[in-house]
């Protein structure tokens, strides 16, 4: 009987099929990698901030946050003449203040469980009782979420320190500035009290997707310039 399909025919078909599966695998792998990268870029760990205070001194001059993102030793942070805050070894945290060890040079931002610190960050202290923070991402039911995931209260009216720039609403403010502004926390008021346009703190994320404001946005729209 005459052979209908030759060996070359099957070899050619096999090559085409093999190429198809190879290309499919490459593109599928690329999509997974790109998706993971996007997810990582968009993921921000949320921290409910219960305490923001100026730090005057530390009982441990060698206190550091290790490469594992946790306190490398214990310390007592003096926050005024009668109060101190204990951070124990292994507590998750961030060292964002180059002036740690300088009297009053840093502030502690902390998530507490009772009186225990469950997460903390040491950041540069601003002038007076102010602490400069990354930009606000969303406002919802009296809670501001910053672009780095920190959540804290804010004043019904935020003072806009934007020179001659005027904005009709907070939505317009965020649309035009993105996260190119600084939120200012007032320790005496225990809440965010102002925003400063076109200034970023050194530890602010480089690029974070802009969120959607809800809740008390109208109150913020009434901010003074």
N, C-alpha and C positions, 0 to 999 in steps of 0.2 A: 504493500500500500504506500502511496506517495505521502511523504511527510509534509504536513501542512505548515507547521511552525518550526522554524529552525532554532538551533541553540543560540544563534546571534539575536534572534527576535526576543527570546526570553531574557537574555542578558541585558538587552536594551530596556525592556520593560522594568526589569529589576533595578536598573540604574536610575530610571525616572522615579520609581516608587521610593527608593532609598534617598534620593535628593529631596523629595517632597517631605519625608519624615524628618530629615536633617534640618531643613528650613523651618518646619513647624516647631521643632524643639528649640531652635535658636530664638525665634520670635517669642515663643511662650516664656522662655527663661528671661528674656529681656523685659517683658511686660511685668513679670513677678518682681524683678530687681527694681524697676522704675516705680512700681506700686509701693514696695517696701520703703524706698527712699522718700516718696511723697508722704507716707504715713509717719515716718520718723520726723520729717520736717514739720508736720502739722501737729504732732503730739506734744502737749505741754502738761507737765505734772502739776496738779492743783494743790495749793497749800492754803488752808484757812489761817489767816494771820490773827492771833489773839493778842500779841504784844509787840510793840515797837518802842524801844527805850534807848537812850544814850548810854554808852558803856564808858565808865570812868577809869576802870582798872580791871586787871585779871589776876587771880591768885596763882596762875601758871603762865609765866612768860614764854614758855615753849609750846603753848597751846596751838595746835594746827588742825586743819582738816586734811586727812590723808587722800591719796589718789583713789581710794575706794569710796570717797564721798562721805566719810564719817569722821567724827571727832577722834583724834589719835590719843587723847588723854582726857582726864577730868579737869574741870576748872570752875571757879566761882567768879562770875562777872558782876562787878559792883556797879549798880545802876543809880544809886543815890546814897545818901549818908546812912540810911537805915535798911536798904534792901539790896539783896544780891540774887543772882539767878544761877543755878547750878546746871552745868552741861556735863553729862557723864560720857565716858569713853564709849564709842560706838554709835552715838547719836548721829543720825543723818544730818548733813548740813553743808553750807557753802561758805568759804572764806573769800569775800569780795571786797574787803577793806585793806588796802596796802598799808594803812596807818595803824594797824592793830598793834597795841602796846603803847601808843601815844595817848596820854590822858584826854579823854573825851573825844578822840578822833573817830570813833566808830559808833554805830548803833546796832543793836541786835533786833532782828525780825524773827519772831518765833511762833510756831504752832504748838499750843500747849494742851496737855491732858491733865486737868486739874492744875497743879503747880509744876508738873513735870514737863520738860522740854522734849517733844517728840520729833521736832525738826526745827532747824534754825538757819539763819544767814547773818553774817556780819558784813555790814555795808558802810560806806563813808557817811559820816555825820555832816549835815549841812549847816547853814548859819542859824543861830538862835536855836529854836526848838524844831527846826525843819529837817526832814530826811528826803532826799531826792530819790524817786523811784522810776522804774520803766513806765512806758506809756500805758494808759488805760485801754483795754480791749473792749470790755462790755460793762454796762451798768444794768443791774437787775435787782429790784426789791431792796434797795439800800446797800447793796454789795457791789463793789467795783472789782472786776477781775482784770489784773494787769496782763500785759502780753507775755510775761514769763510765768503766769499761772498763779501769782499771789492774789489772794482775795481779802479785801478789807473794806471797812465802811468809808463813806464819803459824805461831804457836806451837801446839804440841799442846793447850795449855790457854790459852784467852783469858781474861784477867781482866775480869769484867763489873763495870763501875762504874755500878751501876744503883740505888744506894740500897737501899731495902727491897723493890724489885721482884724477884720470883723467877720463873724460867721453867723448865719441865720439860725443854725441848729447844730446840735452835737453831731448829727449824722453828716452834715456838710463839713464840719470840723474834721471828722475822721476820714471822710472821703478825700479831702484836700491834703491833709497832713499824714495820713496813714498812722505809723507809730513814731513819727518824727517829732515827738514832744516828750516832756518830762512831767510826771505826776509828783506833787509835793505833799508829803504827809506831815501833819502838824502834831507833834508829840503831846502838846498841851491839850489840843482838841481831841486827840486820839482818833483821827480820821484824815482822809485826803481832803485838803482844803483848797488846792490850786493846781493849775496846769501851766506850763511854760512852753511856748511854741518853738519848734525848730531847734531844740536842744535835747540831747540824749545822754543818759547816764552811761558810764563806761561799761557796765555789766548788762546793759539791755541786749536782748536777742537781736541778731542782725536782721532777720526777716521772719515775721510771724504773720499768718493770714489775718486780715481784719475781720473782727466779729460783727455781729448784729446787735445793736443796742436795743434794750427793752426796758420795761418798768418805768423808772423815774427819769427818763431822758429829758422830758420837758422841764424838769427842775434845773437840770444842767444847762439847758438852753438859755436860762435866765441869768447865766453867769455874767459878772461884770468884767470888763476888759482892763 
